[in-house]
Amino acid sequence: MFFLELFKQLPVKILTVALLIILTVYLIRKSIKLFFDKTSILDEKREETLMHFAKQVTKVLGLVFFFIYVLSHYFDLGKLVTGSVVVAGALALILQHIIRDYIMGLTYLFERQIYHGDYVIINGNRQGKIEEISIRHLKIRQYDGYLYTVSYSSITELQNGNRGMRRVNESLVLNYKQNPDDAFKVMEEVAQTCNEKYGKYLLKDENGVPVEWFKFNQITELNVDFMGNRYSLSGLVKEADFVEASKKVRYELAMAAYKNELMMAESLNTSH
């Protein structure tokens, strides 16, 4: 009788429900992990992505059920929502963005556009490695160390690193007064140097031949920020080596610019 009376108390009910929800979430996650461990239906990266997604979904659903249960003891939720136009309108406005995030997140996941660990460029100005895939947003670790969070509905452009391959694309922005013929000669030499020194980073075909060598792409952009012209160099490398290869290419470009006294672009506001 004592325990029956105890369980009728609201704090005990809430605590019991909270523990049951935690246990249920744990068992669901454990079951999913056990399923993936015992099967080989999906590749490792997709399994890891689905695991991260499942953790986020179960956490959100668990919190939603818990708050609904607690609030149901203090409010008539049905009457509160249907009886208040203001509350209903506010909820509709909030849920519109949330539902859109959910739908787009499911689209990205099930169309296999992104996996956990992929290197991506978002909206053309944020790039890094995907560290977390939730049901509403992505978190990517940028090269500067910052963790960037972006909701799916705010993604207008997403570039993936082609999974298994990345294209290094580095450049020098040189002054208008720089003779293009001299710059072309230097950039061709840098491309040759990169092929000789960093050929191990290049993506190879089944015969061990690079799919795309480091190459000079000539002038890829004029009038860059009203400062000069862009001279670009690119090469197709293995995804795992992308960051290191990019650093090496940038070093060779900087060294070549220094040794050959190339005229770097300067801001128009620079005072002499």
TAWO-V662495 format. One record per backbone hydrogen bond with DSSP energy under -1.0 kcal/mol. NH is the residue of the N-H (numbers start at 0). CO is the residue of the C=O. Records with the same first field share a line. If there is no record, write none. Layout:
NH = CO, CO
//
This chain:
4 = 0
5 = 1
6 = 2
8 = 5
12 = 8
13 = 9
14 = 10
15 = 11
16 = 12
17 = 13
18 = 14
19 = 15
20 = 16
21 = 17
22 = 18
23 = 19
24 = 20
25 = 21
26 = 22
27 = 23
28 = 24
29 = 25
30 = 26
31 = 27
32 = 28
33 = 29
34 = 30
35 = 31
36 = 32
37 = 33
46 = 42
47 = 43
48 = 44
49 = 45
50 = 46
51 = 47
52 = 48
53 = 49
54 = 50
55 = 51
56 = 52
57 = 53
58 = 54
59 = 55
60 = 56
61 = 57
62 = 58
63 = 59
64 = 60
65 = 61
66 = 62
67 = 63
68 = 64
69 = 65
70 = 66
71 = 67
72 = 69
73 = 70
74 = 70
76 = 74
79 = 75
80 = 76
81 = 77
82 = 78
87 = 83
88 = 84
89 = 85
90 = 86
91 = 87
92 = 88
93 = 89
94 = 90
95 = 91
97 = 93
98 = 94
99 = 95
100 = 96
101 = 97
102 = 98
103 = 99
104 = 100
105 = 101
106 = 102
107 = 103
108 = 104
109 = 105
110 = 106
111 = 108
112 = 107
116 = 129
117 = 114
119 = 127
120 = 158
121 = 125
122 = 156
124 = 121
125 = 121
127 = 119
128 = 140
129 = 117
130 = 138
131 = 138
133 = 136
137 = 149
138 = 131
139 = 147
140 = 128
141 = 145
144 = 141
147 = 139
149 = 137
151 = 135
153 = 150
154 = 151
158 = 120
160 = 118
165 = 236
167 = 234
169 = 232
171 = 230
173 = 228
174 = 262
177 = 174
182 = 178
183 = 179
184 = 180
185 = 181
186 = 182
187 = 183
188 = 184
189 = 185
190 = 186
191 = 187
192 = 188
193 = 189
194 = 190
195 = 191
196 = 192
197 = 193
200 = 197
202 = 235
204 = 208
207 = 204
210 = 202
214 = 233
216 = 231
219 = 229
220 = 229
223 = 227
225 = 222
226 = 223
228 = 173
229 = 220
230 = 171
231 = 217
232 = 169
233 = 214
234 = 167
235 = 211
236 = 165
237 = 200
240 = 237
241 = 238
244 = 240
245 = 241
246 = 242
247 = 243
248 = 244
249 = 245
250 = 246
251 = 247
252 = 248
253 = 249
254 = 250
255 = 251
256 = 252
257 = 253
258 = 254
259 = 255
261 = 256
264 = 172
269 = 266
//
